């Protein structure tokens, strides 16, 4: 099952880059929990359900444009994944291009993403995915 989860993550990121949030919403459980990085976006909050995922991506779109998500590493931990992402984007107001890294713990059940937690720290994300030391 775990290799299927890794493939689900890669398919999701590829679809996201091609078609935006609507291309991946069906990979999320209807009650998905989307835990944002505190302070990463203005008025940071956690999001729930498909509408919450759409709201999170809308907030990202208010701040950034030309966004591209690149998986640098995906590690399987049963029903959890550790995902290291490189985000390429430009500031919507400034137009300045940049890239930065985000680390995530994904929880997958029955082929659907049920919880996604994002971190700026690799170690925190590894621990959340059950791969910490």
N, C-alpha and C positions, 0 to 999 in steps of 0.2 A: 504493500500500500504506500510506503514512503516514497518510492521512486515516482509513483503517480502524483504525489503531492508536489515534488520538485518540478515535475513536468507541468502541473497546474500553475505553479508560480511563474514559470518561464512563459507559458502560453498567455497568462494574464498580463504580464509586463509587455510582451510583444503586441497583444491586442490593444492595450492602453496607449502605447506609442502610435499605433495606426489609427485608432478610432475613438480615443478618449474614454471617459468613464462609462458611457453607455455600451461600449464594446466589452466591458468586463463586469458589469453589474450582475449578470447572471451567475458569475462565479462566486458571488457573495451570498451567504445565507440571508434570508429576509430580515433576520434579527441580528445581523452582524454588529459587533462592537468595534469601532474605529477609534483607537486611543492615540491622540495627537501628541506631538512633542510640546511640552509646556513652553510657551513663549516663542515658538517657531513662527506662528502666524499671528497676526493681530487678533485679539480676543480669543486666544487659544481655548479650545474646549474639546470634549470628547463627543463623538458622533455615533448614532445608532441607526440601524436599518439602512435600506437602500437610499432613502431620502437623505439620511445623514452622510452617506458616502458621497452622494452628489453634492451636498452642501460643502463638504471638505474640499472636493476638487474645485468647486466654484471659488472658495476662499483662496486656494492656491492660484487660480486664474486671475484673481484680482491683483495679486502681487507679482506674478511671474508670467512670462509668455515664452513661446518656443520651447516648451518643456519636453525633455526626453529622459526617460528612466532607463538606466542600464544596470542590470544585475552583475555585480562583480563576484558574488559568491552566494550560493544557496546550499545550506547544510540541513540535512534531514535529521529530525529527532522524533521519529514516530509520527504523532499527530501534530507536532510542532515543526516549524522551519525557522532557521536563522537566515535572514536575507540581508546582504550588504549591498546597498544601492549607491550608484553615483548618479546624481541629478544634474543634468545640463539644462540651463535656462538663462533667460535674460530678464532683468528687472523691467516690469511693465512701465514704470515711470521714467527710469533712467536709460533703459535700453542696454545697460551694461551686461555683457555675457559673463557667465561664471559657472562654476560647478562646485558641488559639495557632496558630502557623503551622509547617508542616513542608514541606520541599522534597525532592523525590524525583527520581531517575533510574530510569526503567523501561526494561528491555530486552525487546523482544518479537520472537519468531521463530515463524513459521508460525501466527500468530494466538493465541499463548499467551504469557503473562508468564513469562519465564525468569529474570529477576533484577530485584529491586527494592532500591534503595539509598536510605536516608533520611538527611537532613541537617537541621541547624538553620540552616545557611547557604545562602542562595540561590545565591551564587557557586560554592560547592562542588558543588551539585546541577547547576547549568548546565554546569560543567566535566565532570562525570561523564557527562552526557548528550551531550557533544560540542558544546555551544553556548557554551562559555566564550570569553573573548576572548584 
